[in-house]
């Protein structure tokens, strides 16, 4: 099992929740040394219950790794009310769409419990890529896999 595991079980309300039984693992083949390099390039940030960790529309071009705690991912529905999309915990990666397309964040991510995230900005990723090009390639490939998995889940829920 890796430092970060993806969420993968149904929360009963159409969302997902992070569990130890997660089917996919972020950077499954990464060593402790790889994780040390990655986390050295991240900015750590603690949060309290109820705090907005990611604000919708924010133009932050970064990846957010949940180190501890639980977060609710909320997105507006057709009537513009926030709907719970997922509850994620330690090991989840968020923000991959804005990281790639530089558009505003699409969801509100609000802390359910106190915790900590590690945030990797685009400029910090570029520095990481210069230092560890193989690791940065693995990160990009795993982010692509995450996007594909989430797109498949969205497609399946729409049918």
C-alpha positions as a Python dict, from the first residue, in 0.01 Angstrom:
ca = {
    (1, 'X'): (0, 0, 0),
    (2, 'X'): (123, 349, -88),
    (3, 'X'): (133, 677, 103),
    (4, 'X'): (-177, 790, -88),
    (5, 'X'): (-468, 560, -171),
    (6, 'X'): (-767, 660, -377),
    (7, 'X'): (-1120, 658, -241),
    (8, 'X'): (-1335, 385, -384),
    (9, 'X'): (-1648, 284, -194),
    (10, 'X'): (-2000, 417, -223),
    (11, 'X'): (-2110, 654, 54),
    (12, 'X'): (-2477, 569, -2),
    (13, 'X'): (-2566, 915, -134),
    (14, 'X'): (-2404, 895, -474),
    (15, 'X'): (-2068, 1012, -342),
    (16, 'X'): (-1765, 813, -246),
    (17, 'X'): (-1572, 778, 74),
    (18, 'X'): (-1207, 694, 130),
    (19, 'X'): (-1132, 354, 281),
    (20, 'X'): (-837, 123, 335),
    (21, 'X'): (-989, -107, 71),
    (22, 'X'): (-939, 149, -205),
    (23, 'X'): (-905, -18, -542),
    (24, 'X'): (-649, 220, -688),
    (25, 'X'): (-329, 344, -531),
    (26, 'X'): (-159, 672, -618),
    (27, 'X'): (208, 611, -704),
    (28, 'X'): (181, 247, -600),
    (29, 'X'): (543, 176, -695),
    (30, 'X'): (690, 486, -529),
    (31, 'X'): (952, 436, -260),
    (32, 'X'): (977, 620, 70),
    (33, 'X'): (1254, 825, -93),
    (34, 'X'): (1016, 918, -380),
    (35, 'X'): (756, 1035, -128),
    (36, 'X'): (1018, 1237, 58),
    (37, 'X'): (1111, 1415, -267),
    (38, 'X'): (748, 1482, -356),
    (39, 'X'): (648, 1608, -11),
    (40, 'X'): (958, 1829, 10),
    (41, 'X'): (812, 2026, -284),
    (42, 'X'): (470, 2063, -120),
    (43, 'X'): (338, 2331, 111),
    (44, 'X'): (167, 2181, 418),
    (45, 'X'): (-154, 2344, 541),
    (46, 'X'): (-367, 2252, 841),
    (47, 'X'): (-743, 2301, 846),
    (48, 'X'): (-1026, 2294, 1100),
    (49, 'X'): (-1370, 2133, 1073),
    (50, 'X'): (-1601, 2343, 859),
    (51, 'X'): (-1319, 2530, 685),
    (52, 'X'): (-1319, 2566, 306),
    (53, 'X'): (-1000, 2395, 191),
    (54, 'X'): (-1067, 2458, -179),
    (55, 'X'): (-1301, 2738, -289),
    (56, 'X'): (-1504, 2704, -610),
    (57, 'X'): (-1378, 2934, -883),
    (58, 'X'): (-1036, 2979, -722),
    (59, 'X'): (-761, 3001, -983),
    (60, 'X'): (-509, 2790, -791),
    (61, 'X'): (-315, 2565, -1027),
    (62, 'X'): (-211, 2301, -778),
    (63, 'X'): (-265, 1946, -662),
    (64, 'X'): (-394, 1890, -311),
    (65, 'X'): (-304, 1568, -127),
    (66, 'X'): (-505, 1490, 187),
    (67, 'X'): (-256, 1392, 457),
    (68, 'X'): (-500, 1363, 750),
    (69, 'X'): (-867, 1435, 810),
    (70, 'X'): (-1184, 1406, 604),
    (71, 'X'): (-1312, 1647, 342),
    (72, 'X'): (-1650, 1681, 171),
    (73, 'X'): (-1644, 1760, -201),
    (74, 'X'): (-1953, 1966, -286),
    (75, 'X'): (-2069, 2083, -629),
    (76, 'X'): (-2374, 2287, -725),
    (77, 'X'): (-2666, 2100, -879),
    (78, 'X'): (-2910, 2241, -1135),
    (79, 'X'): (-3079, 2457, -869),
    (80, 'X'): (-2736, 2589, -760),
    (81, 'X'): (-2748, 2413, -423),
    (82, 'X'): (-2436, 2229, -317),
    (83, 'X'): (-2464, 1852, -345),
    (84, 'X'): (-2224, 1612, -177),
    (85, 'X'): (-2017, 1450, -450),
    (86, 'X'): (-1770, 1263, -229),
    (87, 'X'): (-1619, 1241, 114),
    (88, 'X'): (-1246, 1184, 93),
    (89, 'X'): (-978, 1115, 347),
    (90, 'X'): (-609, 1065, 384),
    (91, 'X'): (-455, 954, 59),
    (92, 'X'): (-689, 1136, -175),
    (93, 'X'): (-565, 1371, -443),
    (94, 'X'): (-779, 1669, -546),
    (95, 'X'): (-748, 1958, -787),
    (96, 'X'): (-619, 1766, -1088),
    (97, 'X'): (-856, 1930, -1337),
    (98, 'X'): (-752, 2286, -1248),
    (99, 'X'): (-391, 2173, -1230),
    (100, 'X'): (-409, 2075, -1598),
    (101, 'X'): (-647, 2329, -1749),
    (102, 'X'): (-576, 2641, -1536),
    (103, 'X'): (-950, 2711, -1507),
    (104, 'X'): (-1119, 2788, -1177),
    (105, 'X'): (-1186, 2516, -922),
    (106, 'X'): (-1513, 2336, -998),
    (107, 'X'): (-1613, 2233, -646),
    (108, 'X'): (-1614, 2344, -285),
    (109, 'X'): (-1399, 2120, -68),
    (110, 'X'): (-1496, 2166, 296),
    (111, 'X'): (-1337, 2005, 600),
    (112, 'X'): (-1554, 1752, 780),
    (113, 'X'): (-1285, 1706, 1046),
    (114, 'X'): (-960, 1883, 1134),
    (115, 'X'): (-664, 1769, 927),
    (116, 'X'): (-380, 1858, 696),
    (117, 'X'): (-317, 1878, 323),
    (118, 'X'): (2, 1897, 119),
    (119, 'X'): (-31, 2127, -181),
    (120, 'X'): (189, 2103, -489),
    (121, 'X'): (174, 2414, -707),
    (122, 'X'): (252, 2402, -1078),
    (123, 'X'): (583, 2585, -1025),
    (124, 'X'): (677, 2339, -748),
    (125, 'X'): (583, 2051, -979),
    (126, 'X'): (812, 2197, -1247),
    (127, 'X'): (1097, 2210, -992),
    (128, 'X'): (1019, 1851, -893),
    (129, 'X'): (1027, 1750, -1262),
    (130, 'X'): (1376, 1897, -1301),
    (131, 'X'): (1496, 1712, -989),
    (132, 'X'): (1314, 1382, -1043),
    (133, 'X'): (1187, 1347, -1402),
    (134, 'X'): (1088, 980, -1367),
    (135, 'X'): (883, 1054, -1054),
    (136, 'X'): (713, 1351, -1220),
    (137, 'X'): (620, 1127, -1514),
    (138, 'X'): (471, 873, -1274),
    (139, 'X'): (270, 1151, -1107),
    (140, 'X'): (131, 1267, -1442),
    (141, 'X'): (42, 912, -1547),
    (142, 'X'): (-138, 846, -1217),
    (143, 'X'): (-325, 1177, -1245),
    (144, 'X'): (-438, 1072, -1593),
    (145, 'X'): (-559, 744, -1449),
    (146, 'X'): (-746, 934, -1177),
    (147, 'X'): (-915, 1157, -1433),
    (148, 'X'): (-1010, 857, -1646),
    (149, 'X'): (-1156, 675, -1345),
    (150, 'X'): (-1355, 980, -1237),
    (151, 'X'): (-1481, 1041, -1592),
    (152, 'X'): (-1594, 678, -1620),
    (153, 'X'): (-1777, 707, -1287),
    (154, 'X'): (-1947, 1027, -1401),
    (155, 'X'): (-2046, 869, -1733),
    (156, 'X'): (-2189, 562, -1558),
    (157, 'X'): (-2390, 771, -1311),
    (158, 'X'): (-2537, 976, -1601),
    (159, 'X'): (-2683, 667, -1770),
}
